[in-house]
Amino acid sequence: MGNDSQRSGVRDIIYKALDDGDHFWGLGLFGCQNYNVHYPHFLPLDFASTFGYAIGSFFLVILVLFIGWAFLITRGTKTQVFILFLFSISIIKLLLSNTFALEPFFFMLIGVCAKEIISRKSWTFLNRQNE
């Protein structure tokens, strides 16, 4: 359990590059490869290295709120279980390895959450219009 397979060393390289360099807007998509790192192995650092600390943190907070909102809207349905499943195979995986840009289930999770939020919003709007 204590062996992190040198992931902490990779993270330190990216943190150092972000802190020492002129990278307010981040390194860009796959910018870690300029420092001989394929990807940061950690979702918050992946967002920070791609978009910068400020915008990456903002996107991370928006992502958590977005998934949480969709999870609450769909409570008690099979869709909620599906969102939990997609969360497990995408977000949990991205906290340990890979990059969000190459993770298809991450984008599938965002799409399912968006579909549920939009369909709930349009359904509520149509009910109010008919009253």
VEXDREN-2710 file (C-alpha; in Angstrom, 1 decimal):
% VEXDREN-2710
k/r/px/py/pz
1/MET/0.0/0.0/0.0
2/GLY/2.9/2.4/0.7
3/ASN/4.4/1.9/-2.8
4/ASP/3.1/4.7/-5.1
5/SER/5.1/3.5/-8.1
6/GLN/7.0/6.8/-8.4
7/ARG/3.7/8.7/-8.9
8/SER/4.7/11.2/-6.2
9/GLY/7.9/12.0/-8.0
10/VAL/6.0/12.6/-11.2
11/ARG/3.6/14.9/-9.3
12/ASP/6.5/16.8/-7.8
13/ILE/7.9/17.5/-11.3
14/ILE/4.6/19.0/-12.4
15/TYR/4.1/21.0/-9.2
16/LYS/7.6/22.4/-9.6
17/ALA/7.0/23.3/-13.3
18/LEU/3.8/25.1/-12.4
19/ASP/5.3/26.9/-9.5
20/ASP/8.6/27.9/-10.9
21/GLY/7.7/28.7/-14.5
22/ASP/5.5/31.3/-16.1
23/HIS/2.5/29.1/-16.3
24/PHE/-0.5/31.0/-14.9
25/TRP/-2.7/29.5/-17.6
26/GLY/-1.2/26.0/-17.1
27/LEU/0.9/23.9/-19.4
28/GLY/-1.9/23.2/-21.8
29/LEU/-3.4/19.9/-22.9
30/PHE/-0.6/17.3/-22.8
31/GLY/1.8/20.0/-21.7
32/CYS/3.2/17.7/-19.1
33/GLN/5.0/15.9/-21.9
34/ASN/7.4/18.8/-22.2
35/TYR/8.7/17.7/-18.8
36/ASN/8.9/14.0/-19.7
37/VAL/5.7/13.2/-17.8
38/HIS/2.9/11.5/-19.7
39/TYR/0.2/12.6/-17.3
40/PRO/0.1/13.7/-13.6
41/HIS/-1.8/10.6/-12.3
42/PHE/-4.1/12.9/-10.2
43/LEU/-7.2/14.6/-11.4
44/PRO/-6.9/17.9/-9.5
45/LEU/-3.2/18.2/-10.7
46/ASP/-4.3/17.3/-14.2
47/PHE/-6.8/20.1/-14.3
48/ALA/-4.2/22.5/-12.7
49/SER/-1.5/21.5/-15.2
50/THR/-3.9/21.9/-18.2
51/PHE/-5.7/25.1/-17.2
52/GLY/-3.7/26.6/-14.4
53/TYR/-4.4/26.7/-10.7
54/ALA/-7.2/29.2/-10.8
55/ILE/-9.2/28.0/-13.8
56/GLY/-8.4/24.3/-13.0
57/SER/-9.7/24.7/-9.5
58/PHE/-12.8/26.4/-10.8
59/PHE/-13.5/23.6/-13.3
60/LEU/-12.9/21.0/-10.6
61/VAL/-15.5/22.7/-8.3
62/ILE/-18.0/23.0/-11.2
63/LEU/-17.5/19.3/-12.0
64/VAL/-18.2/18.2/-8.5
65/LEU/-21.3/20.4/-8.3
66/PHE/-22.5/19.3/-11.7
67/ILE/-22.1/15.6/-10.8
68/GLY/-23.7/16.1/-7.4
69/TRP/-26.6/18.0/-8.9
70/ALA/-27.3/15.2/-11.4
71/PHE/-26.9/12.6/-8.7
72/LEU/-29.5/14.3/-6.5
73/ILE/-32.0/14.9/-9.4
74/THR/-31.9/11.2/-10.3
75/ARG/-32.2/9.8/-6.8
76/GLY/-34.1/6.6/-6.6
77/THR/-33.8/5.7/-10.3
78/LYS/-31.6/3.4/-12.4
79/THR/-30.0/6.5/-13.8
80/GLN/-28.6/7.3/-10.4
81/VAL/-27.0/3.9/-10.3
82/PHE/-25.6/4.5/-13.8
83/ILE/-24.1/7.8/-12.7
84/LEU/-22.5/6.2/-9.7
85/PHE/-21.1/3.5/-12.0
86/LEU/-19.6/6.0/-14.4
87/PHE/-18.3/8.0/-11.4
88/SER/-16.5/4.9/-10.2
89/ILE/-14.9/3.9/-13.5
90/SER/-13.9/7.5/-14.5
91/ILE/-13.4/9.9/-11.6
92/ILE/-12.0/7.3/-9.1
93/LYS/-9.7/6.1/-11.8
94/LEU/-8.6/9.6/-12.6
95/LEU/-7.6/10.2/-9.0
96/LEU/-5.1/7.4/-9.4
97/SER/-4.0/7.3/-13.0
98/ASN/-4.6/8.5/-16.6
99/THR/-5.6/11.9/-17.8
100/PHE/-9.1/13.3/-18.3
101/ALA/-8.4/14.0/-22.0
102/LEU/-8.0/10.3/-22.8
103/GLU/-10.7/8.9/-20.5
104/PRO/-13.9/8.2/-22.5
105/PHE/-16.0/7.3/-19.5
106/PHE/-15.2/10.8/-18.0
107/PHE/-16.9/12.4/-21.0
108/MET/-19.7/9.9/-20.9
109/LEU/-20.3/10.8/-17.2
110/ILE/-20.5/14.5/-18.1
111/GLY/-22.9/13.8/-21.0
112/VAL/-25.2/11.6/-18.8
113/CYS/-25.2/14.3/-16.1
114/ALA/-25.9/17.1/-18.6
115/LYS/-28.8/15.1/-20.2
116/GLU/-30.4/14.5/-16.8
117/ILE/-30.1/18.1/-15.8
118/ILE/-31.3/19.5/-19.1
119/SER/-34.2/17.1/-19.3
120/ARG/-35.2/17.9/-15.7
121/LYS/-35.0/21.6/-16.4
122/SER/-37.0/21.4/-19.6
123/TRP/-39.6/19.2/-17.9
124/THR/-40.0/21.7/-15.0
125/PHE/-40.2/24.6/-17.5
126/LEU/-42.9/22.8/-19.5
127/ASN/-45.0/22.1/-16.4
128/ARG/-44.9/25.7/-15.3
129/GLN/-45.9/26.8/-18.8
130/ASN/-49.0/24.6/-18.8
131/GLU/-50.3/25.9/-15.5
END
